[in-house]
């Protein structure tokens, strides 16, 4: 299965109905959070989604008649999502780290909570709802329950759609659904390629090809700063209901953020699709993005590149087009090692954009040297799959980790 996300062109009436569905889903989720928090504090069993829905029908729907103006699927799926959130919370709370706590601000006051515990949703933040039933695509429009025929920004595939998720980003609504998909192995024009990610150049391939970084945040930083300044001036402290001009300024800031995200994802999609279609084996680095972002002089540029999103997209696209993804060890010195003689430097400054080997005198671009070293990395005794498992010596084409014990006799020469 393959998921699609397409923008909807809603009229005023349909936008009102979409906001009502999202509001009901948010109300049901917040009500479920309050019930589960009481049970959690009393050390009682967390009620399931079915139990919460029975109580919702008996206690909440009778008091709020606007629940009957929307589809019943919206509050039902919200409670299922809450149940999944609590399952995830209990899974990450290991015995040695059960008391992990973090501080958040509620109504301007710091509140300490357990990390991962489901919290209340806020209006206008990640609005969305779930629909199922009579859903039928027809060209550039789709029929949704309660909303009727809705125009789309592009043509839809003619297939059976059982359920959809409608979400809002900035002032645009999107519909997401799954369609049948058969992976197709494409003809590869290149063999093994090493990919070195960077700040100035998004990706440098071992064959010399360079993909320039689009830097969407840096390009829109000035525009975003002015929009946020205007938004701050329109905010009235102590007033719960802000003015219409404040809401308009808030929507403008959200549109700029959405545009930045779309430009970044579009560039990453084009790069990862090119690599997965044209190369049989792709070698990338296991970057510690969280650790790298602690350098406040480079954090903005590092996060603007979307390094983890690049790895995520490349992993599942490799399974689509029949290529292999090899993840080099995190401590593999790809930048400090000479690709000609294998000599390794003790230190290498970030300002040194040209690699000069002191042993053999080899001189080459720093990023290209690292990419060539990554290409040669796949010839060592063992390789790492995209999910971190060890495979010997072939990497899974689907990107899934192979469950096996690491062989201590394998020697990885760095």
Buried (B, 14 or more C-beta within 10 A) or exposed (E): EEEBEBBBEBEEEBBEBBBBBBBBBBBBBBBBBEBBBEEBEEEEEBBBBEBBBEBBEEEBBEEEEEBEEBBBBBBBBBBBBBBEBBEEBEEEBEEEEEEEEEEEEEEEEEEEEEEBBBBEBEEBEEBBBBBBEEBEBEEEBBBBBBBEEBBBEEEBEEEEBEBBBBBBBBEBBBBBBBBEEEBEEBEBEBEBBBBBBBBEBBBBBBBEBBBEBBBBBEBBBEBBEEBBEBBEEBEEEEEEEEEEEBBEBBEBBBBBBBBBBEBBBEBBBEBBBBBBBBBBBBBBBBBEBEEBBEEEEEEBBBBBBBBEBBBBBBBBBBBBBBBBBBBBBEEBEBBBBBBBEEEEBEEBEEEEEEBEBEEEEBEBBBBBBBBBBBBBBBEBEBBBBBEEBBBEEEBBBBBEBEEEEEEEEEEBEE
